[in-house]
Amino acid sequence: MINLTGNWNYRLDPDDLGEENNWATTLSEFTGGFNIPGSHNDHGIGESYQYDGQLSKENVRHLRQKHKYRGKIWFHKTIEIETYSPKMCYHLLLERVMWQSQVWLNGKFVGVRDSLSVEHVYDLTEYINENNKFELVVCIDNRDIKDINETPSAYTDETQSIWNGMIGRCQIIETAYLRKLSIQILPDSLQKKVQISLTYRLRQPLEGGRMEISLFYQNEPLLTRDEVVSHDGSITWDCQLPAIHLWDEFTPELYSLKVSLKRDQETLYSEFRTFGFRHLSSLDSQLLINHHPTFLRGTIDCCIFPLTGYPSMAEDHWQTIMSTIKSYGLNHIRFHSWCPPEAAFAVADKLGLYLQIEGPIWLDDWMPFVLGDRPDHYDFLPKESERIIRQYGHHPSFCFYSCGNEIRGDFQLLSQTIATLKQKNPQILYTLTSNWDRSVDPEDDLFIAQTVDTIPIRGQYDMDQLIKSTKMSFEKGVNRRQIPVISHEIGQYSVYPSIKEIDKYTGNLLPINFQAIKDDLIRKGMLEQADEFTQESGKLALALYKEEIEAALRTEKMGGFQLLGLNDFTGQSTATVGILDAFWETKDLIAAEEFRQFCQGIVPLALLEKRIWDNQEPFYAGVKIANYQEDIDDAEIQWSLDYGEGVLSGQFNTSISLGVNSLTEEIQLDDLSVIKCHSRVTFQVSLYLKSGIRYSNSWVLWVYATNTETSPTFLHATYPDEKVLARVSQGATLLLEPVAAQMEQAKATNYFPVFWSPVHFTSQEGCGFIFQAMHPLFQSFPTKSYLESQWKSVIETSYSLSYQYLENDFTPLIQVIPNFFNHEKRLLLGEFAYGKGKILISTLNLTGETIETKALKHAIYDYLNHSSDSSLYKIETAELLQLCQVKSDRHYQDLALGKKAMSDSELLPHTASNGNDGKKTKWQAVDQLPGHWWEVDLADTYMFNKIDISFLSSGVYYYSISSSLDGKDYEILVNKTVNSGEDKFVSEPVEGCGRFIRISFGDSETGMSVGFHAFNVYLEETI
């Protein structure tokens, strides 16, 4: 082997002049100093990114390369071959290249390779002779040579980066006689045998040659076979074993194969492969591995390498990543539209991780083109898929394959590609594409989607129910398919970006997005709260991830879930949705062992109708056990309700089979009167094995006691007029509850955090709230410093006020955590000193009839009746009046009213023009299939800031709203999933400019109608 790592000469070719001017022979123009393995960024080659210091959509798109370069780079290295022999064969191996490579040796063109997923290998044998010095030239072009768009993880600046260079192994492999050797391994766990197929070519006849094939288990030899070889040929060996050890997540048992070309007793060449015995199948939609019911607990890997900007080729790096994933109880990784290197498979084999590999394709209908729109698609996708299967298919961890992510276009091409792959490797389960609610293709072995026949299979579609109880499950959707159903990209709950992460970026990528966010925090006087924003928003997101995971685990026969994600996504306008950061390092939100309580092979699951209880009512809970590990003959179930001053508990015994077990025993209490005061309680269910191993899970509940009426001894007002303030200045206490409709700065508050990114899916909503939990007011209304579900009914009917102009030493009792693109100081509860008195400003809705609302109102009244805090922020009259600024009169001009409208579909007589005619008519599409659109031509270019839609149905719609100046190029303003509610009405605050406004519909719930009674585009003007 000739090692080619180290210094190479290079020459930049951004204008494509090299081939025309024969650069492969004009080597004097090359410059030294490019170290291989490495990328252009490692060497400071390319255009530097200039940051303008602003928080803009462009600056938060993704991490930025320190140096950006698109085009060809020519590389040259002089190599010496000291022991040439005509019997020797020589192959150049480049482990990973982006994208196309071309090779010349001594000025002669050798060939071209264009894989994004496998090694680039060139046979140099015919070009090497007795001359011992050779000029090797490699030209690499990192442009989009196959028209796949810059969206898949394999080729994008959104996550890794679009780099140029060579990474991983770079070498010339020298072999005696052996010109080509291909090995296919097909283990058959049912028959306890393995079929080994070899195809080989020799450079010249080999006298006394033989191929020795040896099988090992844990380095112990099992069987060996010798075959005489003298020229080109093939060998097939059906190797029968008396017994086998199965590979899975619990026992990742590995075998190895050694193939050696020998001449008599001399070994001329050896090659090794690792494999395992595992059988993938399904029965009645239940995923089976080795005939064992299996549930995929997965996360997504989007090729995020924030230091280098390109994937690691080293096992130790992948050991760190995959050990972390496994420590959080996950058993599955989906490689989103890319294929990892050999090192990743090797580590996954050892750890027992189930990998889903994908082709480098992500072509959705919101992109410039879809699959099949470019001729290269019909050649590149099938070939690239076959290359992936051929190179990595022997790994037992390689369990699933998809052609790519969210592919639209020619599904016949996808089906034909998968059919070919199945013939080559039937040991893998396949699906045409990850995501899309669609008909099952005959080649689909798996169904990966968000909905099934428009029925949701992830919690996002009914968030209210997700947190109201602990009983959500997805059987209704799962049961509509006969193949395993896996929930696609669950979660995506935004965590406020960790500003302190900036210091970790010491490599090729610049955290411009994080820096822009930090700089805006500084301008707004909010930087000191950044870590708090991350922690408290993270705790809310974590709680929602727990509910999503448990809902999937409660679902019988579900194939599993794929989180998006355990770690952050650095692209698509900065989607910091992870429990871990982009470096796979903790944000200190939860320890791995705590996460495993609700995410591992055995998980206890409580079935609770609600989370908020009156202490006088009966308490009842059912129990499910999600068991994908082993049958349990005699398990002891223990439960407890810990309310701080005591614990209620009980136990019973039962047997647990594989799958989802609904236990017949129910936990019941006549009442909770032993809990005398409002309490945050922990309900825990534990399963004990005879071995002493315990599996526990817990849920936070709230128990409220009956309140005695509290008569206020304080003033109560909705506006701070002169008379009220005069009394306060003399020592009175005031509860000030401004009316939302009258407040200039009022903004409605929402319980759930921003989905994915507030820029990618335009949103002004926050990421949770901060509560001063140790404040005396909350002694009788227990709360954590972060948002939990006892606040939901209050928060969703309340509003917030801006306090941006107050001094930084003011801290609200309840503060909105802003999203990173809309920094603003906003409060729901704030306490001030005014003169000799005190004012508590509350924008909380305390008029509700829920027990938690009544308890909160009682706590506020009781506090105001008895408090005497003198260390409050002293608010001036002008500040108070600005805080409670009365709304100006406004005029809303509907720019869309009566303007020309068009659509792709009309269910007559409900034509497109009915959607904006100002009457009680409607536009309706002929069906609810995704892809329908409606558009209005405003007749001129306008600025607008609000769009109202009166939908036809109550339920979940997925839609995008775009604007265009010319009707050709569109900018997405809104892209979201939303529940239209009982009033079927959605209002979208936007900042847009355009003439053509289009709404495009994706999936919607079963039975809903696609269309609306009114689509209003408003320009809001102050009179």
N, C-alpha and C positions, 0 to 999 in steps of 0.2 A: 504494500500500500504506500502510495506517495502522498504525503500530507501537503495540501495546498493552502493551509491556513497561513496567515501572516501578511506581509506587505505585497500589494499588487499595484501596478501602475494603472492609471485610469484616464479617461477623456470624456467630457460631457458632450452630449449630442442632442440638445433640446430641439434643434431644427431639422433633425432627420437627414443629416448630410453624410453619415458614416459609411453606409453601404455604397452610395453613389460614388464616393471618393475613395473607396477601398481602404478604409482605416485599418482593416485586419492586417495589412502589410506595411502601413506607414507608422511604425511603432515609435519613431523618434518624437512624435508629437504627444505621446502619453506622459503623464506626470505621476510621480510616485507618491505614496502616502495613504493608500486606502487599505485598511486592515480588514482581512476576512477571517472569521465571520464578522459581519457588520453591515450597517446601512449607511445611506448618505447622511442621515442625521447624526450618526455617530461621529461623522467627520466634518460637520459644519458646512455641508454642501447644500446650496439652494438659497431661496429667498427667505429672509428673516421675517417673522411675523411682527407687525407693528401694532401695539395695543394703544388705543386712544383714550383709555381711562374711563370709558363710559359703560353703563349698564344698558346694553343694547341686545336685540335679538341675535345679531351676528356674533357678538362677543360671547354669548352663553351657549352657542350651538354645540360646541364640544371642546375637548382639549385641543391645543394647537401644536403642530410641529414647530420646533425652534427654527427649522429650515425646511421649506417645502420645495420639492423638485419633481416635475413631471417630464417624462421623456426617457430617452435612452442614455445609459452610461456604458461605455466600452471599458473592459478590464483586460489587462495584459499581464501575463506572468511567464517568465522563462523557466522551463522545467528540464531536469536532467534525468535520463534513464540510463543508469550505469551498466545494467546487466540485461541488455536486450537479447531476446531469443525469438526465433520465428514460431516457436510453440506457444509463446505467451500471448495473452489477451489483455486488453487494457480498456477500462471503462471509467469515464469521468462521472462523478456523482456530486450533485449539488442538492443538498437536503431540502432546502425551501427557498423559493425564489418568487418574487412578485414583479412581473408576471411572466412575460415571454423571455426565454433565453435563446440565443443563437451562439454557435461555437465554430471557431476556425482553428485549425492546427497547421502551423507553418504556411498560413495564407490560404489553405484549402478549407472550403466550407464543409462542415461535418453534419450539421442539422439544426433543427429548431424544436423546442418543447414549450408547452403553454399551460401546464397544470398549476393551479393554485393550491393543490392539496397533497401532492405526492412528490417524491424526488424527481429531479430532472437527471436522467441518465443518458450518456452518450457513449456509443461504442467507438473507441479511437483506434481499434486494432489495425485497421487498414491504413492508417495515417502515420503509424509509428514504424521506424525502421532502425537500421544499425547506427544511424546518427544519434549521438547521445544527448543532444540538446534540441529542445523544441520550443516554439513560440506559441503559447496557448492564448487565444483571445476569446473572451466571452462578452457578448453584448446583451444587456438586460433592458427591457422596455417595460416600464410600470404603468403605461397608459391602459385604458379600457379597450383592449384589443378584441374582445368578443361581445361587446355591446351588452353587458349585464347590468350596467348602471353602477353608481358608486354607493350602493346600499347594503349588500350582504356583508356580514362580518369578515368574510375572507378578503374583501376588497373595499375598504371604506376608510375615511378619515373620522367617522363618527366614533369608532372605538380604537382599534389598533392604530393605524395610520396607513397611508399609501406610501410605501417606502421603496427604495431601490437598493439593491445590494445582494449579498448571499449570506444566509444564516445557517447555523447547524454545521453538519459535516460537509467538508469540501475536500475531495480527495480523488486520486486515481487508483482504482482497484486493479491489482495485477493478479491474474490467475493463469496457471499453466493449463493449456489445452481448452479449458472451459470458456466458451464464448458466451453462452447464455444458459441460465438455469432458472426455471420457474417451478415453484412449489405450491401445491394446493393441499390443504388439510381439511378433511370433513369428518369431524368426530360424530359418532352415532351412539348416544348414551343408551338408547333403547336396546340396541344389539350388542353393546359393550365392545364396539370396535371402532377403528379409525381408518378411513381411506386416505392414503397418501399418494398423490399423483405428482410425478416429476416429468418435466419436459426439458431436454438439454440439447445444446449444440456444441460440437467440438471444433476447434480450429483445424485440426488435422487428426488423422487416425491415431488412436492411442493403444499401443501394444501392451498387453498385460493390465489394461485399465478395468477398474470396477467402481461401482457406486455403492458405498456403504451407508445404509439407512439405520439409524439407531434411535430407539424410543426410551425416554427416561421419565421417572416420576420422582420428584424431589432429589434430583441428581443421581438416583439409583437406576442402573440400566435394567430395562425390562425385556426388550426384544431387539434383535439386530437382523438385518437382511442384506445380503450382498448380491449385486447384479453385475454381470460382466458388461462392460461398455467398450466400444471401439470407435464408434462414430455417432452421428446424431441419432436421437431416439427418445423414448418415453418409458416410464415405469409406473405401474399402478400396483399398490400393495394394500390389500384389505387385511388390516392387522387386527386379529381377534385377541381380546384380553379376557382372562378368567374373571376379573373383577375390576371395577373402576371407582374412582373418587370423583364425586360431582363438584362442579364449580358453581358457587352462588355468592350472595352478599355475606352469608354467615360462614361459609367454608370455601374460600377461594382457592381450591386445589388446582395446581398447575402441573402440566406435563410439558416436556420439551422434546424437540426433534432435532437431530443432528444429521445432516446430509454431507457426506465427504466423498470427493473424487480421489481415488487412489490409483497408484501404479504399483502393483505388487504390494509391498508394505509401506511404501512412501505415500504420505498424505499430501496431495497437491492443492487441495482447497476444501474448506469446510464452511457450512452455513447453518445457522441455528434458527429455530422457530419455537415460540411458546404457544401453547394452546390449552384448552380445557374442555371437559365434557359437560355440556349443559344443553338443555332442550327447551326451546321457546315454543309456546303454543297457547291456545285459549279454548275455553269451554263455556258456552252460553254467556259470552262476553267477559268472562273472568280470565284475566291474564294469568298464565301458568309458567313458572320456571321450574324445570324438573318435576312437572306435574304438581307443583306446590303453589297454591294461590299466592299471588304476588301483587303488591301495591307499590307503584313507583312514587317515591318521595323525592321529587327532583328539583333542581335549580337549573338556570340557564347560564351558559358561558358564551359571551359575545366577543371573545378575543380581545379582552381588555388587558393591556400590559402597559401600565401608566409610566414606567420608567424608560423602557426601550422603544415602545411604539411598534413592536413586532413580537410574535409569540416565542416563548422559550422552547428550545430544543432539548433541554436538560432534564433528566429524571428528578434531580433533587428539587428543582423548582416546582414541578408537577406534584411531587410528593407533598410539598407544603400546601399547595392549593387543595389537593384532593383529600388529604388528611383533615384539613379544616372542614371541608364539605361533609365528610363522614362524621366528624365530631358533632355536627349539628343534627345528626340522626338521618341524614339524607342518604339515599342509596342509588341515585340516578342523576346524570348530567345530560342535558340536551345542549349540544354544540350548535348554536343558532347560526345557520347559513355559513358554516365553515367546518373544516376537518382539522383536528389537532394533529401534532406530529407523533411519531412512533413512541417517543418518551411518555406521552400522556397515556397511550394504550397500555404500555408496559406497567405503569404505576397502577392504573385502574384494574388491570388483571390481578395484581397482588393484593389490592385493597378490597376487591369485590364490589366494584361500582358498575352499574348498568349504563352504558353510554348510548346516546342517540346521536348519530353523525348525520350531517346534512350537506347536500351539495351547495356550491357557492352561488345560490340564486335567491333573490328576494325581489320579486317584481309584482307589486300590488297595483290596483287600478288607479291609485292616486299619484302614481309615478309617471314619468314621461312615456313609458311603453310597458307592455306586458309580455309574458313568455310567448314566443312565436312571432312577435312583431319584427324581429331581426333574423336574417338567415342563419347567422352563426349559432343561434340557440339550438338548432336542430342537429348540429354537429357537436358542439361543446358539451351540453348537458349530458347526453348519453355517454360520451367518451370519458368525461370527468368522473361520472358516477361509477363507471366500470373500473377506472383506475383506483378509486378509493376502495372499492370492494376487493379488488385484486391485491392491493398492497397491505391492507389492514384487516381483511376479513377473517384471518385465522385467530385473532384475539378473542377470547371468550367474553371480554368486556364489551366488544362491539356487538350490541344486541339489536339495535334498531337503526333504520335508515329512512330518511326523508329526502326528497329531491331539493328541498329548500324551505324557506319560511314564507308563508302567506303569498303563495304564487297564484296569480291570475293569468288567464290566457289559454294556451293550448293544452287541455287536460289529456288529450289523446297522446301527445308527446310524453307527458308524465307517465301515463299508463304503460306505454310501450317501453319506456326506460326501465320501469320497475319490473315488468315481465321479463326482460332480458337479464336483469340482475338476479332474479330468483332462480333462473336456470344456472347461473354461475355460482351462486352461494345461497342454498335454501336454508341455511342455518340461522339466518337473520330474519326479523320481522320488518315489514316495509309499510310505508304509507306514502301517498303521492306528494302531499305537502303538509306541513304543520300549519294548523288552523284552517278554517273555513267550514261553515255549516253547509254541507253538500251531500249529494247522494254518494253512497259507498261505491267505490269502483271495485270491480272483481279482483284487482291486484292489491287492494288495501287489506293489510293485516291488523292495522290499528286505526283509530279515529281520534285525531287530536283537534280539539275545537273549543270555543267558548260556549257554544250552544249546539244543541242537537235538534234538528227540525224546529228551530227557533226557541227551544226550551233551554233555559240557562243551566250550565253545569259549573258555574263559579259564582261566588257570593256577590260579586260586583253588581249583578242585575237586580238584586233585592237587598240593598244594604241595610234597610230598616229591619227587615226580618232577621238578617244575619246577626245583629247584636241584640235584638229584642229577647230572643230565646237561645237555647243551645240545641235546637232540634232540626235545623236546616239540613237537608240532604238532597241528592240529585238523582234519585232512582228514576224519576219520571223521564228524565232525559237519557240516562244511561241505558234504560231498558228498551229504548228505541233502536238500539244497534246490537247486532249479533257478534261484533268484534269488540275488543277492549277499547273503552273510551277513556281518554286522558284529558284532563282540563288544562287548557292552553294559557300560559302566562298569567297565572293568578297573582293577585296582590297589586303591585304597581302603586302602592301608597307612598306619597311623597314625604320624605324626611328632609327637614331643612338642612342644606349643605353644611358639612363640617368645615368651617373656615380654617381651623388649625391644620387641616389636611394639606394645605398649600405647601407647608414646609417639607412634605414628603416628596414633592416633585423635583427631584435632583437630576433627572435624566433628559431624555430627548423631547418630552412633551411639556408644554407650558400650561398651567392651570389658569388660563386667561378667564375662563368662565367663573371660577372661584374668586379670582382677583377682582373681577368686575363687581361681583356680589359684595365682596369685602369693602371695596372702595365706596360703593353706594351706602353700605351700613355706616361707614365713617361720615359721609356727608349728612346722613339722617340722624347722627348721634346715637346709633344703636349697636355699635360694634361690641360693646361689653356684654351684650346679651346673646351674642352669636352661639356660644356653646350651650347656653340654656335653651335657645330655640331648637338646636339639634337634639338635645336630650329629651325635651318634653314632647316635641313632635314625633321623635322616634318611639317613645313609649306608646303613643296612640297608634302609630303604624304597626308596631309589634303586636298590640292587642288585636288588630284587625287581621294580621297574618295568622295569628293563632285561630281566630274564628274561621278563616278560609280553610286552613289545613284540617281542622276538626270536622267541618262540614263535609269535606271530601272523604275523610276517614269514616264518617258515619254511613257513607253510601255503599250499599251492598253491590258487589261485583264491579265496582269502579276500578279502572286500570291504574289511576294515580293522578298526580298533579305535577305541573312544572311551574315553579315559582319564577316570577320576574320582579325581583330576584333576591337571592341571599346576599349578593353584593351589588354595589351601585353600578348604574349604566352611565357612562361619561358623555354620551352623545345625545342626539334628539333633543337638543336644548336643555341638557343637564337634568337627567332623571335619577336623582339620588334617592332611590327607593329601597335600598338595601339595609339589612341589619348590620352588614359589614360594609366597609368602604371599598373603593376600587382596587385596593391592594390586598383584598381578602383579609383585612385586619379589623378588629373589633371597634365599634363605636361606643362600647361600654353600655349598651342597651340591655343586654341579657347574656348570661354565661351559656356556653354550649350545653352544659348538662341540664340547665333549666329549659332550654329550647327543646331538648330531647324528651321532656315530659309529655309534649303533645306531638312529637314527630320522631317516631322510631317504629320498630317492628311490632311492639305491643303497646297500645295506648288505651287507658281507661277513658271513657267518654260519658259525661253526665248528660241526661236529657231533662232540661228544665224549661218549663213553659215561659218563664220570665226570670229576670235578674233582680227585680225590685219587689220586696215583700212587706206587707203589713204584719207587725208582730202578733196580731190577733187572729191571723188566718192560718189554715193548715199549710204545712210545707210538704211538698212531695217531689220526688226526683226518680227518674228511671236511670238505668245504666246500660251502656253498650261497651263492649270490649272489641276494639279493632286488633285482631291477632293475625299477623302474617309471619309468625316465627315458628311456633310449634304447638301441637295439641297439648292441652293442660288438663290432666285428669281431675285434680283436686286443688282448686285455687281458693284462697281466702280473700274475700273482698272486705275491705275496711273503709268506712266513710266517716267524715268528721265535718262539723260546722263550727269553726273557730271564730268567736265574736269578741275576742280580746279579754274579757273578764271570765270566760269559761269556754268549754268545748262540749258540744253535743256529738255523740258518736254511736256507731253500731257496726255490726259485721255479719257476714253470712258466707257460706261455702258454695261453690258451684264448679262445674267443669266448663272448659273453654275450648272450642274447636277452632280450626283455621278459618279465617274470614272475619266477617262482622257478626258478632254475637249480641243479640238483644236479650238481656237477662230478664227472667220472669220476676225476680225479686224487685220490689219497689221500696224506696226509702220514703217513710211517711212520719210526720210529726203532727200532733193535733193542733199545735200552734207554736209560735215562737215567743211567747210571753216572757220567757226567761230573759230575753234580750230587752232590757228596760229603756234603753235610749237609742237614738239614731246611731246605726253602726254599719261600718264597712266590714263584712265578714268574708271568710275564706271557706269555701266548700271544697273538700278534697276527697277523691276516691283513689284507693290504692289496691293493687293486686299483688298478693304475696304468693310466690312459688314455694314448694316444699324445700327447695335449696336455700331459701332465705332471700332470694332476689326479689326486689320490690319494684313495681312500676306504679308511679303516682302521677296524678294530674290534678289541677285545681282551678277553680273559677272564683272570681270576685263577685259577691252579691251585696245588696244593700237591704237592711231591715230597718223600717221606720216605726217608731212608737207613736201612739196617739198624742197629739199636741193639745195642750190647754190653750184656749184663746188668749192672745196677748194684746192688751189694749195699748196703742201707741201713746207715749208721753212726749213725742217729738212732733215737729212740724212736718207736713207732707205737702209737696207742691210739684207741679209739672213744668214750671218755669221760674227762674230766679228774678222775680220783679223786685222793685225797690222796697215794698212793704215787707216782703219775706226776708230779704237780705238785711234789713234794719233789725229785725228780731234776732236773726242769727248773729249779727255783729255784737249784740248785747249778751250772747251766751246760749242762745237756743240751738238745738240740734235739728237738722233738716234732712229728710229723705227726699231727694230730688229725682223724680222719674219723668224725664222729658218724653213727650209723645213723638214717636219715630217719624210720623208723617210730617211733623213740623220742623224737623231738624235738618239743617243744611248738610251736615257731615254724617248723617246716619247711613250705615250699611248693614244689610241683613247678615246674620251670622249663620254658619253652617257647622254641623257636627263633624262631617267627614272631611278628611284632608284632600288637598289637590291630588288629582289623578295624574300619575306619571310626571309631567312637567307643566308648570303654569304657562310656559311659552309654547311648547309643542301642542298641547291642548289648552288653548287660551283660557285663562282663568284668573280672576282676582280674589278667589277664595283663599282662606288661610290654611295653615297646617296644624291647627289645634289651638290650645289656650294654655296660659300659665296662670296658676292659682297660687296665691300666697297662703299655702295650706296651714301654716302655723299661726296665722292671724286669729285673734280671739273670736272673730265672727264665725269661723269654721269649726270651733270647738263643739258646737251642737249640730253642725252639718258636715260630717267628716268627708274630706276630699284629699286626694293626692295633689301634687303640684302640676300634674298633667291631666288631660281630659279623660274621663271614664264615663260609662254609659248612664250613670245616675243623672248626669247633666243634660242628656240628649233632649228631653222634652222641653226644657227651659231654653237651651242654646238655640234650638231651631225655630223658636218663636220670638227671639230677642234680636237686638241689633247692637252695633258698636258705634262709638264716637271717636273722632280723631283728637289726640292730645299732643300732636307733633310740636306745638309751640311752647309747651311747658318745659321747665328746666329739667335737666337730666336726673336730678335727685328725687324726682317723683316716681313712685312705683305703684301702679294700680293693684287692686286686689284681684282683679281678673283682667288679663291682657290677651289680645289676639296675637298668635304667632303668625306673622305675615308669610306669604310665599316670597321666594327670593327675588321675584321680579316686580313686586309691589310693596316695597318697604314703607310702612307707615305705623306710627304708634297709635294703637286703638285700644280703648278700654270698654268694659262692660260694667265694671264696679270700681269706683275710685273714692277715696276718702280724703277730705281736705279740712284744714283749719281756715276759718273765715272770721276775722275779728276775734271775739271771745268765744265764738261758737264753733260748730262743726257741720260740714255738709257731706253726706254720702250720696254720690251720684250713681244711680243704677239704671241701666238700660235693659235689665233682665225682665222678662215677662213673668210677673208673679201672680198673674190672674188665673193660671191654669188650675185644674181640679185634680191633677195627679198627686199622689201622696208625697212624692219627692219635691214637687213645687210648693206644696203647703209647708213641708218641713223647712225648705229654704227660706220661705217668707217668714216663718216663725223665728228662724235663726237670725235673720236680719233685724226683725222687730225687737227681739230680745236683746241683741247687741246694742242697738241704738238706745234702748231704754236704760241700759246699765253702764255703757262705756264712758270712760273719761280720759281718753288718750290725748295727751297734750303735745306729742312729738310728730305732728302731722305736717304735710306740705302746706304752706300758707299760700292760698290762692288769692289773687287780686281780682277785683270786680271785672276788669277788662278781660282777664284770662277766662273767668267763669262765663262771661257773656259770649266769648269766642267759642268756648267749648259747647255752649248751648245755642249756637247761632241759628236763627230762624231761617227757614228755607225761603229763597226768593221765588217769585212767580216764574213759571216755566211754560214754554210753548213747545209742543212736539209736532214737528212737521213730518208726516208720513210720505216719504219720497217715493214709495212703491205704489201708492194708491192709484189704481186705474191705469197703470203703465203696462206696456206690452209684456206678456208673460208667455212662456213656452215650457214644455216638459217632454220627457221621453215616452210618457205613457199617460193615457186618459181613459178612465172608466166612464164612458158617456152616460149621462150628459155632464159629468163633473169635469169640465175642461180646465186647462191651465189658467185661463183668465178669471176663473172663479176664485182663485187663491188670493187675489188682491183687489177685488172689486168693491170692498167695503160693505158687502151685503152678507146675509146669513146663508151664503152658498158655500161650496167647497170644491177644491181640486182633490181628486183621488186617482191613484195609479190602479192599474187593472189587477195587481196582486201585491203581495208583501215581500216578494223576492228582493234581495239586495241589489243595488245598482240604479234604482230609479232616481230621477232628478227633476227639479223644477227651477226655472230661472226667470228673473225679471230684468228687463232693460229699463234703467232709470231715464234714458234718453239723453242724459248728460252726465258728466263726472261730478260726484258729490262726496263730501266728507259726511260720515254718519257715525253715530256712537251707541246705537241700541237697535236690536232686532227682536221683535216679539213674534211668537208663533202660537197659534191656537190649533193644536193637533186634533185629529179625528178620534183618537183612542187614548185611554189611560193605560200607562205601562211604559216599558223600556224601549226607547228608540236609540239607535246609533246613527249619527249623522255628522256631516261636515258642512260648513258654510264657507264659501269662497267668494272673492271679489276679483273683477278683472276690468282693466281699462279698455280692452279691445275685443273681449269675447274669445280670446285665444289663450293668453297666458293668465293663469289664475293664482292668486295667493290665498292659502287656507287661513281663515280667521278663527274658525271654531271647528274642533274635531273631537267629539266626545260621545259618551254614552250617558243618557239622562232618563230619569223617570218623569213622565209628563204629569203624574199625579192625578188626583180626582178631578181637578179643574182643567186638565189637558192643556195647560198653558206653561210656556217656557219663555223667559226673558233673558236675552243674551247681551250683556254689556260688551261692546266691541269698540275698537278704534280703527275705522276702515275708510278707504277711499276707493271709489270705483264707479263704473257705470253698470256693469252686469253683476248681479248678485245671484249666486246659485246655491241651493241646498241639495246635497246628495245623500241618499239614504243607504245605510248598511243593513245589518240584521235588526229585526224587531221581534217582540214576543209573539207567540202563536195567537192567531185570531185578531191581531191588530191590523188597522188599516193604514196604509202609507198615504199620507196627504194631510191637508189642513184646511180649516175654515178661513184663516187669515194669516198672511205673512207681511208684517209691517217693518219697514226700514225707516228708522227715525233719525232726524237731526234735532237734537235737544238744544233749545235756545233759551237763554235767560232774558226775561223782559226787564 
